[in-house]
Amino acid sequence: MQNKIKPEFLGFGAEVRRLRKAAGLNQQQLAAAVNVTRSYITQIESGRTRCRRDFALRLDRALRSGATIVESWDELLDSIKSDKYPKFFANFPRAEQVAIMLRAYEDRVVYGLFQTEAYARILLGDDDAVKNRMQRKEVLGRVPAPAVTVVMDETVLYREVGGAAVMKEQLEYLLALSDENNVNLQILPISYVRNVWATFAIATLADQSQVVYTAKAYGGETSTDPADLAFVNESMVRLQAEALNTRDSRALIRRVIEERWNQEG
């Protein structure tokens, strides 16, 4: 069962899978390149087995990924030996890929995993960055899929990114996502919420440990400090309490599409 697999192994496997896809290879092609069976690649990517360090080096060579995989392997070994939180989860997207629950608050733009390609392209302006974001989105379709709860400020629906056509497509995509069983999308009416000063995202792993990423002017900060986690969890509770419920959130999104972004007529 996946919930019995160590998060460290899941994180390492997710990194291998990400790099394989970035190289444009399927599992069979990678297996042939490193002279193993496809099932062995599947076991590594799913976290069910840990490869040897020399095999991690072979993967790096086959995927032309420098030393990315072997560095992740070294970090994995360190975390097992010292029984500490794995360093590679300081990279929030890696934690995101193996999380069983994702929660986030956004006040300026659409939550990253909910962005359409056209919307993301305007924000990122770089082909590799857009490709990476679209690959990160694949976690939403993972089996089993993570439970995702996102609160977005009402102004996000009105803030123009890329023109009316891009915004209409983006908001219609939000409506479609909000119908998914594992997605809870709530819109926060324009208001002050106590002690909420920045956007953030929380990843909860299978062992119930958590990682938080908080946006800052110069980029962002990842933390596993209990005090930080307590603060953002409390903030998330406040935000959900003040936000519209999912039904009313959908109704507002539909209204904004019709009144602001519908170009017909």
C-alpha positions as CSV (number, residue, x, y, z in Angstrom):
1,M,0.0,0.0,0.0
2,Q,1.3,3.5,-0.8
3,N,0.6,4.8,2.6
4,K,3.3,2.4,4.0
5,I,6.0,3.6,1.6
6,K,8.4,6.1,3.2
7,P,8.0,9.7,2.0
8,E,11.7,9.8,1.3
9,F,11.4,6.9,-1.2
10,L,8.4,8.5,-2.8
11,G,10.2,11.8,-3.2
12,F,13.2,10.1,-4.8
13,G,10.9,8.2,-7.2
14,A,9.0,11.4,-8.1
15,E,12.3,13.1,-9.0
16,V,13.3,10.2,-11.3
17,R,9.9,10.3,-12.9
18,R,10.0,14.1,-13.4
19,L,13.5,13.9,-15.0
20,R,12.4,11.0,-17.2
21,K,9.4,12.9,-18.5
22,A,11.5,16.0,-19.0
23,A,13.8,13.9,-21.2
24,G,10.8,12.8,-23.3
25,L,11.2,9.1,-22.4
26,N,8.7,6.5,-21.3
27,Q,9.5,3.9,-18.7
28,Q,10.4,1.2,-21.3
29,Q,12.8,3.5,-23.2
30,L,14.6,4.5,-20.0
31,A,14.7,0.8,-18.9
32,A,16.4,-0.1,-22.2
33,A,18.8,2.8,-21.9
34,V,20.1,1.6,-18.5
35,N,19.7,-2.2,-19.3
36,V,17.0,-3.1,-16.7
37,T,13.4,-4.2,-16.9
38,R,10.5,-1.7,-17.2
39,S,9.1,-3.1,-13.9
40,Y,12.3,-2.1,-12.1
41,I,11.9,1.5,-13.3
42,T,8.2,1.4,-12.1
43,Q,9.3,0.2,-8.7
44,I,11.8,3.0,-8.3
45,E,9.4,5.7,-9.5
46,S,6.6,4.4,-7.2
47,G,9.0,4.4,-4.2
48,R,8.7,0.6,-3.7
49,T,12.4,0.0,-4.0
50,R,15.7,2.0,-3.5
51,C,18.3,1.6,-6.2
52,R,22.0,1.4,-5.6
53,R,24.1,4.6,-5.9
54,D,25.9,3.3,-9.1
55,F,22.5,2.9,-10.7
56,A,21.5,6.4,-9.8
57,L,24.7,7.5,-11.7
58,R,23.6,5.5,-14.7
59,L,20.2,7.2,-14.6
60,D,21.8,10.6,-14.5
61,R,23.9,9.7,-17.6
62,A,20.9,8.2,-19.5
63,L,18.7,11.3,-18.7
64,R,21.6,13.8,-19.1
65,S,20.6,15.3,-15.7
66,G,24.0,16.1,-14.5
67,A,24.3,14.8,-10.9
68,T,20.6,15.5,-9.9
69,I,19.6,11.9,-9.3
70,V,22.7,10.9,-7.5
71,E,22.5,13.9,-5.2
72,S,18.9,13.0,-4.4
73,W,20.1,9.5,-3.7
74,D,22.8,10.8,-1.3
75,E,20.2,12.9,0.5
76,L,17.9,9.9,0.7
77,L,20.6,7.9,2.4
78,D,21.5,10.7,4.8
79,S,17.8,11.0,5.8
80,I,17.6,7.3,6.5
81,K,20.8,7.1,8.5
82,S,20.1,10.2,10.6
83,D,16.3,9.7,10.8
84,K,15.8,13.4,10.1
85,Y,13.5,15.1,7.7
86,P,14.9,14.6,4.2
87,K,16.7,17.6,2.8
88,F,15.3,17.2,-0.6
89,F,11.9,18.2,0.7
90,A,13.3,21.7,1.2
91,N,12.5,21.8,-2.5
92,F,8.7,22.2,-2.1
93,P,7.7,20.9,-5.5
94,R,9.2,17.5,-4.6
95,A,7.1,17.3,-1.5
96,E,4.2,18.4,-3.5
97,Q,4.5,15.5,-5.9
98,V,4.2,12.9,-3.1
99,A,1.7,14.7,-0.8
100,I,-1.5,13.1,0.2
101,M,-3.0,16.6,0.9
102,L,-2.3,20.0,-0.6
103,R,-3.7,23.2,0.8
104,A,-2.9,26.8,-0.4
105,Y,-3.9,30.4,-0.3
106,E,-3.4,32.8,-3.2
107,D,-4.2,36.5,-3.2
108,R,-2.8,37.7,-6.6
109,V,-2.9,35.0,-9.2
110,V,-4.4,31.6,-9.8
111,Y,-2.8,28.8,-7.7
112,G,0.0,27.3,-9.7
113,L,-1.4,23.8,-10.0
114,F,-4.7,25.2,-11.2
115,Q,-3.2,27.4,-14.0
116,T,-3.8,26.8,-17.7
117,E,-0.8,26.7,-20.0
118,A,-1.8,30.0,-21.6
119,Y,-2.2,31.7,-18.2
120,A,1.1,30.3,-16.9
121,R,2.9,31.4,-20.1
122,I,2.0,35.0,-19.5
123,L,3.3,34.8,-15.9
124,L,6.4,32.8,-16.5
125,G,7.4,33.8,-20.0
126,D,9.9,30.9,-20.3
127,D,9.3,27.7,-22.2
128,D,11.1,25.5,-19.7
129,A,9.4,27.1,-16.7
130,V,6.0,26.6,-18.4
131,K,6.8,23.0,-19.2
132,N,7.9,22.4,-15.6
133,R,4.7,23.9,-14.2
134,M,2.5,21.7,-16.5
135,Q,4.5,18.6,-15.4
136,R,3.9,19.6,-11.8
137,K,0.1,19.7,-12.5
138,E,0.2,16.0,-13.2
139,V,0.0,15.3,-9.5
140,L,-3.7,16.3,-9.6
141,G,-4.3,13.1,-11.7
142,R,-2.1,10.8,-9.7
143,V,-3.7,7.6,-8.3
144,P,-4.5,8.0,-5.5
145,A,-5.0,11.7,-6.1
146,P,-4.1,14.1,-3.3
147,A,-6.9,16.0,-1.5
148,V,-6.5,19.6,-2.7
149,T,-8.0,22.7,-0.9
150,V,-7.3,26.1,-2.3
151,V,-8.6,29.5,-1.1
152,M,-8.1,32.3,-3.6
153,D,-8.9,36.0,-3.1
154,E,-11.8,37.3,-5.2
155,T,-9.5,39.8,-6.9
156,V,-7.7,36.9,-8.7
157,L,-10.8,36.4,-10.8
158,Y,-10.7,40.1,-12.0
159,R,-7.0,40.6,-12.4
160,E,-6.3,40.4,-16.1
161,V,-3.5,38.1,-17.2
162,G,-3.1,37.7,-20.9
163,G,-6.4,39.2,-22.0
164,A,-10.0,38.3,-21.9
165,A,-9.7,35.0,-23.9
166,V,-7.0,33.7,-21.5
167,M,-9.0,34.7,-18.5
168,K,-12.2,33.1,-19.7
169,E,-10.3,29.8,-20.4
170,Q,-8.7,30.0,-17.0
171,L,-11.8,30.6,-15.1
172,E,-13.7,27.9,-17.0
173,Y,-10.9,25.5,-16.1
174,L,-11.3,26.5,-12.4
175,L,-15.0,25.5,-12.7
176,A,-14.1,22.2,-14.2
177,L,-11.5,21.5,-11.5
178,S,-13.9,22.4,-8.7
179,D,-16.2,19.6,-9.8
180,E,-13.4,17.0,-9.1
181,N,-14.0,14.9,-6.0
182,N,-10.5,15.6,-4.6
183,V,-10.7,19.4,-5.1
184,N,-12.1,22.0,-2.8
185,L,-11.9,25.5,-4.3
186,Q,-13.2,28.5,-2.3
187,I,-13.2,32.2,-3.1
188,L,-12.4,34.7,-0.4
189,P,-14.4,37.9,-0.7
190,I,-12.3,41.1,-0.5
191,S,-11.7,41.5,3.2
192,Y,-9.1,41.6,6.0
193,V,-8.3,38.2,7.6
194,R,-6.4,38.4,10.8
195,N,-2.7,37.3,10.7
196,V,-2.8,36.5,7.0
197,W,0.1,38.5,5.4
198,A,1.3,36.3,2.5
199,T,0.4,33.5,0.2
200,F,1.4,30.0,1.2
201,A,1.1,26.3,0.4
202,I,1.1,23.3,2.7
203,A,2.0,19.8,1.7
204,T,1.0,16.9,4.0
205,L,2.8,13.6,3.5
206,A,1.7,10.1,4.1
207,D,3.4,10.0,7.5
208,Q,1.4,13.2,8.4
209,S,4.6,15.3,8.4
210,Q,4.1,18.7,6.7
211,V,6.1,21.2,4.7
212,V,5.0,24.8,4.1
213,Y,6.1,27.2,1.4
214,T,5.5,30.9,2.0
215,A,5.9,33.4,-0.8
216,K,8.2,36.4,-0.3
217,A,9.2,39.4,-2.5
218,Y,12.5,37.7,-3.4
219,G,11.1,34.3,-4.1
220,G,9.9,32.2,-1.2
221,E,10.8,30.1,1.9
222,T,10.2,26.5,2.7
223,S,9.9,25.4,6.3
224,T,9.2,22.3,8.4
225,D,9.4,24.2,11.7
226,P,6.5,23.3,14.0
227,A,5.8,26.9,14.9
228,D,5.6,27.9,11.2
229,L,3.4,25.0,10.5
230,A,1.1,25.8,13.4
231,F,0.8,29.4,12.2
232,V,-0.1,28.6,8.6
233,N,-2.5,25.8,9.6
234,E,-4.3,28.3,11.9
235,S,-4.3,30.9,9.0
236,M,-5.8,28.3,6.7
237,V,-8.7,27.6,9.1
238,R,-9.5,31.3,9.3
239,L,-9.3,31.7,5.5
240,Q,-11.7,28.8,4.9
241,A,-14.1,30.2,7.6
242,E,-14.2,33.6,5.9
243,A,-14.4,32.2,2.3
244,L,-17.5,31.4,0.3
245,N,-18.5,27.8,0.3
246,T,-17.7,25.7,-2.8
247,R,-21.2,26.1,-4.3
248,D,-21.2,29.9,-3.9
249,S,-17.6,30.1,-5.1
250,R,-18.6,28.4,-8.4
251,A,-21.5,30.8,-8.8
252,L,-19.2,33.7,-8.4
253,I,-16.7,32.4,-10.9
254,R,-19.5,31.9,-13.4
255,R,-20.8,35.4,-12.9
256,V,-17.3,36.9,-13.3
257,I,-16.9,35.0,-16.6
258,E,-20.2,36.2,-17.9
259,E,-19.9,39.8,-16.8
260,R,-16.2,40.5,-17.3
261,W,-14.5,37.9,-19.6
262,N,-17.2,36.7,-22.0
263,Q,-16.3,38.2,-25.3
264,E,-19.5,37.0,-27.1
265,G,-21.7,39.8,-28.0
